[in-house]
Amino acid sequence: MYSLEPLKIDLKALKEAESQLDFDLDDRYFAALDGSQLEHGTLHVSVSIRKMTGFFEILFHTEGSVIVSCDRCLDDMEQPIEADNTLMVKLGDTYAEEDDTVTVSELEGILDLSWFIYEFTMLAIPIKHVHAPGKCNSAMTQKLDELSGAARSGEEEAEAVDPRWEKLKSLKI
């Protein structure tokens, strides 16, 4: 079983003004996180934590790829990921998330980065993801072409228009 413990940061224990952390994540990370949309991929995440007066600025740089299904043929495809994200964290009474600011309980001082990395990865995936031209599953593409509305409309245009409708069109002013 993969442990997400290394992704939990003790903010109160940070001594330096700036800390750098690197994580290499793979399929085991996605399985441990139990995210419903992403299950496979390899990511390298560089996290830079700047300790400032009253808050922490956390910069994420994510590179790698994840496996998503193609919107056209439904086969798996590799989607490259490259993203830079910022998260502001402050210590407070209870845990809360508002916009890009997270408040962590001052008693614990622990911030779990695992879900933030997952969310930032999801945001880096384009809304439409399709294979490069010619790379889609040919059987599925052929079936899609057969069933598409464009093919049907061409057949309908070929059929003659009912003459009764032609008479009604002549009545237009």
C-alpha positions in Angstrom: 0.0 0.0 0.0 1.3 3.4 -1.0 1.6 6.0 1.8 0.5 9.6 1.3 2.4 10.6 4.5 5.3 12.2 2.7 2.8 14.6 1.2 1.8 15.9 4.6 3.8 19.0 5.5 4.3 20.2 9.1 4.2 23.9 8.5 5.1 24.8 12.1 8.3 22.7 11.9 9.7 24.7 8.9 12.7 26.6 10.0 14.0 28.1 6.8 12.4 31.0 5.0 12.1 28.9 1.8 11.9 25.1 1.5 12.0 23.0 -1.7 10.3 19.5 -1.9 10.2 17.1 -4.8 7.7 14.3 -5.3 7.6 11.6 -8.0 4.1 10.2 -8.2 2.8 7.2 -10.1 -0.2 4.9 -10.4 0.2 4.0 -6.7 -0.5 7.6 -5.7 -3.7 7.7 -7.8 -4.8 4.4 -6.3 -4.1 5.5 -2.7 -5.9 8.8 -3.3 -9.0 7.0 -4.7 -9.8 9.8 -7.2 -12.6 8.7 -9.5 -11.4 10.4 -12.7 -7.7 9.8 -12.8 -6.2 6.4 -12.1 -3.0 6.2 -14.0 -0.1 8.6 -14.7 3.4 9.7 -13.7 4.0 13.1 -12.3 7.0 15.0 -11.0 5.9 17.8 -8.6 8.2 20.4 -7.3 6.9 22.3 -4.3 8.4 25.5 -3.1 7.2 26.8 0.3 8.0 30.4 1.3 7.4 31.3 4.9 6.2 34.8 5.3 4.8 36.9 8.1 1.4 35.4 8.9 1.1 33.0 6.0 2.9 30.5 3.7 3.1 30.8 -0.1 3.2 27.4 -1.7 4.2 27.1 -5.4 3.6 23.9 -7.3 5.2 23.0 -10.5 3.8 19.8 -12.0 5.2 17.9 -15.1 4.3 14.5 -16.4 1.4 12.7 -18.0 -1.8 11.1 -17.0 -4.0 8.6 -18.8 -7.5 9.8 -19.8 -10.1 8.4 -22.2 -10.3 10.0 -25.7 -13.5 11.9 -26.2 -13.9 10.7 -29.7 -13.0 6.9 -29.6 -13.0 6.3 -25.8 -9.6 4.5 -25.9 -7.1 5.5 -23.3 -4.6 8.2 -24.3 -1.7 9.9 -22.7 -2.3 13.5 -21.8 0.8 15.6 -21.0 0.6 17.8 -18.0 2.6 20.9 -17.2 1.2 23.3 -14.7 2.2 26.0 -12.2 -0.1 26.7 -9.3 0.0 28.8 -6.1 -1.7 28.2 -2.8 -1.7 30.6 0.1 -1.9 29.0 3.6 -2.3 30.5 7.0 -2.6 29.1 10.5 -5.9 29.7 12.3 -8.4 28.2 14.6 -9.9 25.5 12.3 -9.3 24.1 8.8 -11.0 26.1 6.1 -10.7 26.6 2.3 -11.6 29.9 0.7 -10.6 30.7 -2.9 -6.9 30.2 -3.1 -6.4 30.5 0.7 -6.3 27.6 3.0 -6.5 27.9 6.8 -4.8 25.1 8.7 -5.5 24.5 12.4 -2.7 26.1 14.4 -2.8 23.2 16.9 -1.9 20.7 14.2 0.0 22.8 11.6 -0.2 19.9 9.1 -1.1 20.5 5.5 -1.9 17.5 3.3 -0.8 18.3 -0.3 -2.1 15.1 -1.8 -5.5 16.3 -2.7 -4.3 19.7 -3.9 -1.8 18.1 -6.3 -4.7 15.9 -7.6 -7.0 19.0 -8.1 -4.2 21.0 -9.8 -3.6 18.0 -12.1 -7.3 17.8 -13.0 -7.3 21.5 -13.8 -4.4 21.1 -16.1 -6.2 18.6 -18.3 -7.9 20.3 -21.3 -11.7 20.1 -21.4 -11.5 18.3 -24.8 -9.0 15.5 -25.1 -8.7 13.6 -28.3 -6.0 11.6 -30.0 -3.8 13.2 -32.6 -5.4 13.0 -36.1 -5.2 9.4 -37.3 -4.5 7.9 -33.9 -8.1 7.2 -32.8 -9.5 3.6 -32.8 -10.4 3.2 -36.5 -13.4 0.8 -35.8 -14.9 3.3 -33.3 -14.3 6.3 -35.7 -16.0 4.4 -38.6 -19.0 3.6 -36.4 -19.2 7.2 -35.2 -19.2 8.4 -38.8 -22.0 6.0 -39.7 -24.2 7.2 -36.9 -23.4 10.9 -37.0 -26.1 13.4 -37.8 -24.0 14.8 -40.8 -24.3 11.4 -42.6 -28.0 11.3 -42.0 -28.7 14.8 -43.1 -26.9 14.1 -46.4 -29.3 11.1 -47.0 -32.3 13.3 -46.1 -31.3 16.0 -48.6 -31.1 13.4 -51.3 -34.8 12.4 -50.8 -37.3 14.5 -52.9 -39.3 17.1 -51.1 -43.0 16.3 -50.8 -44.9 18.2 -53.5 -47.5 19.4 -51.1 -44.9 21.4 -49.2 -43.7 22.9 -52.4 -47.3 24.2 -53.0 -47.4 25.7 -49.5 -44.0 27.5 -50.1 -45.5 29.2 -53.1 -48.2 30.8 -50.9 -45.6 32.7 -48.9 -45.7 36.5 -49.4 
